[in-house]
Amino acid sequence: MNETLLYSDNYISLIFIGRRTIMKLTMIIAILCLGGASAKESVIIGRNKPKNKISKPKNMCTLEPSELNNIRCICTKEKLQGATSAECWIFGPINRDHFIWGLIVKTQPYLSDLNIVASNQGYLKTIPEDFVQNMSLLRNLTVSFAVLERLEKFAFGNSTSIEALKLSRNQIKFLEPYAIANLPSLRELNLEENRLQTIRLFAFFNLPQLTYVQLNNNNITKIEDKAFINLGRVVEMDLSENYICDINNLTFFGLSKLKVIDMSFNKITSLASSVFSELWDIER
């Protein structure tokens, strides 16, 4: 009898233990299911949550290097459509379709002085001609350390406002006919420290106000006959530190107002007898 009761008690204990274990397992499974549902819900919410988009800059004067652009611009006034002078540094590749050109035209149409500096050669390889043409008040344009290897026909969009065009240290090799053309207000042209080899006929055309020309520190070996025929108002020209060998009677044809010419540090081997005969106003 005692043995039977003992057995029964053990049986009841086993049943009780079994039920408690089942309840724990049930609770664990429920928690896991709820957790999985919650995790799944959070994933769905995460997927549906709108991503933070990087907004495009609204003003060129607030441009700083970021994920969206690689340009920094500093203006005289950080005010929408109020700056008259600006300097832009380029820290990465820029092409003719880059947003910067439209942004400048749209947000700072009153710029009169613009200086563009490429921090590394190769970052800037072209300047859209329509950009210069659309900057109707731009008087002074400076570009340096770019790679503008070839200046095509009407490269500066027949701008009526530009007075000074400074393009030194841009690795320019070729000036196509009419490359610097139809700029009625241009007074100063600086092409020093490039890689120009030949000054071609009609590379300069319709520049009625041009007075100062700098072509020094290039690789110029040849000046085509009458290449300067359209520069009748130029009073000073610098052709020093090139590789010019021959100068003939037509080299300076058309430079009737020229007063100062520098051809030092060239490779001159011959001078025609009347090479300076057309330079009526030459002083030095």
Stockholm file with secondary structure:
# STOCKHOLM 1.0

chainA/1-284         MNETLLYSDNYISLIFIGRRTIMKLTMIIAILCLGGASAKESVIIGRNKPKNKISKPKNMCTLEPSELNNIRCICTKEKLQGATSAECWIFGPINRDHFIWGLIVKTQPYLSDLNIVASNQGYLKTIPEDFVQNMSLLRNLTVSFAVLERLEKFAFGNSTSIEALKLSRNQIKFLEPYAIANLPSLRELNLEENRLQTIRLFAFFNLPQLTYVQLNNNNITKIEDKAFINLGRVVEMDLSENYICDINNLTFFGLSKLKVIDMSFNKITSLASSVFSELWDIER
#=GR chainA/1-284 SS CHHHHHHHHHHHHHHHHHHHHHHHHHHHHHHHHHHHHHHHHHHHHHHHSCCCCCCCCSCGGGCCCCSSCCEEEEESSCSTTTCSEEEEEECSCBCTTCHHHHHHHHHCTTCCEEEEEESSTTSBCCCCHHHHHHCTTCCEEEEESCCCCEECTTTTTTCSSCCEEECCSSCCCEECTTSEECCTTCCEEECCSSCCCEECTTSEESCTTCCEEECCSSCCCEECTTTTTTCTTCCEEECCSSCCCEECTTTTTTCTTCCEEECCSSCCCEECTTTTTTCTTCCC
#=GC SS_cons         CHHHHHHHHHHHHHHHHHHHHHHHHHHHHHHHHHHHHHHHHHHHHHHHSCCCCCCCCSCGGGCCCCSSCCEEEEESSCSTTTCSEEEEEECSCBCTTCHHHHHHHHHCTTCCEEEEEESSTTSBCCCCHHHHHHCTTCCEEEEESCCCCEECTTTTTTCSSCCEEECCSSCCCEECTTSEECCTTCCEEECCSSCCCEECTTSEESCTTCCEEECCSSCCCEECTTTTTTCTTCCEEECCSSCCCEECTTTTTTCTTCCEEECCSSCCCEECTTTTTTCTTCCC
//
